């Protein structure tokens, strides 16, 4: 079985202080034991580094070196299939987001209403 993983899931798996760490880690272990191949896109790894090293979000963020070690594991593990976006997949994602007003993937609606210049 193949399972795509997103930033939220990987952050929860990696940080013990995350509210859903135990649930995410149990799911990860179960999928791993079941032989699941995790599908990861490179932009997810960049997002993870940004989030898990942020001291404003977590009391005990990971150091940059540890965060980079973790994303290297995720990218190079034999249980991981690397996938890359292309023009048509990006266009399809944009269409789905517009169609659902940004909620198709569980994103808050502000993702579609916040001007890019005001994001941090």
C-alpha positions in Angstrom: 0.0 0.0 0.0 1.1 3.6 -0.7 0.2 6.5 1.6 1.0 10.1 0.9 2.1 12.0 3.9 1.7 15.7 4.5 3.4 18.3 6.7 0.9 18.1 9.5 1.3 14.4 9.9 5.1 14.4 9.8 5.3 17.3 12.3 3.1 15.3 14.7 5.2 12.2 14.2 8.5 14.1 14.8 7.7 16.3 17.8 6.8 14.7 21.1 5.2 17.9 22.4 2.7 18.0 19.5 -0.9 17.5 20.7 -1.4 14.5 18.3 2.1 13.0 18.6 1.0 9.7 20.2 -1.8 9.2 17.7 0.4 10.1 14.7 3.3 8.0 15.9 1.0 5.0 16.5 -0.5 5.3 13.0 3.0 5.7 11.5 4.3 2.5 13.3 1.2 0.6 12.3 1.6 1.6 8.6 5.3 0.9 8.7 4.7 -2.6 10.2 2.1 -3.2 7.6 4.6 -2.6 4.8 3.2 0.8 3.7 5.3 2.9 1.3 5.2 6.6 2.3 4.9 9.0 -0.6 6.7 12.3 0.1 7.1 15.4 -2.0 10.2 17.7 -1.5 8.2 20.8 -0.5 6.8 18.9 2.5 10.3 18.5 3.8 11.1 22.2 3.5 7.8 23.0 5.4 8.7 20.5 8.1 12.1 22.0 8.8 10.5 25.5 9.0 7.9 24.3 11.5 9.8 21.9 13.8 12.6 24.4 14.3 10.3 27.3 15.2 10.6 28.3 18.9 7.5 30.4 18.6 5.4 27.3 17.9 7.0 24.8 20.2 8.6 25.0 23.7 11.3 22.5 22.6 11.8 22.9 18.8 14.4 20.7 17.2 17.8 22.2 16.3 18.4 22.8 12.7 20.9 20.0 12.4 18.5 17.5 14.0 15.7 18.7 11.8 17.8 18.3 8.7 18.8 14.8 9.8 15.1 13.9 10.2 14.1 15.2 6.8 17.1 13.4 5.2 15.7 10.2 6.8 12.3 10.8 5.4 13.6 11.5 1.9 16.1 8.6 1.8 14.3 5.8 3.7 13.6 2.6 1.7 10.0 2.9 2.9 9.7 6.3 1.1 8.8 6.9 -2.5 9.9 10.3 -3.7 7.4 12.2 -5.8 7.8 15.5 -7.6 5.1 18.0 -8.7 4.8 18.9 -12.3 2.9 21.6 -14.1 -0.2 19.5 -14.6 -0.3 18.3 -10.9 0.1 21.8 -9.7 -2.7 23.0 -12.0 -5.0 20.2 -10.7 -4.2 21.1 -7.1 -5.0 24.8 -7.7 -8.2 23.8 -9.4 -9.3 21.7 -6.4 -8.4 24.4 -4.0 -10.4 27.0 -5.9 -13.3 24.6 -6.3 -13.4 23.9 -2.6 -12.5 27.4 -1.4 -9.4 26.0 0.1 -11.1 23.4 2.3 -10.5 20.2 0.2 -7.4 19.3 2.1 -8.5 20.6 5.4 -6.9 24.0 4.9 -8.5 27.0 6.6 -10.5 29.2 4.3 -8.0 32.0 4.9 -5.6 30.2 2.6 -7.6 31.5 -0.3 -8.4 34.9 1.1 -5.1 36.0 2.6 -3.1 38.1 0.1 0.4 36.6 -0.4 2.1 39.8 0.8 0.5 39.5 4.2 1.6 35.8 4.9 4.6 35.1 7.1 
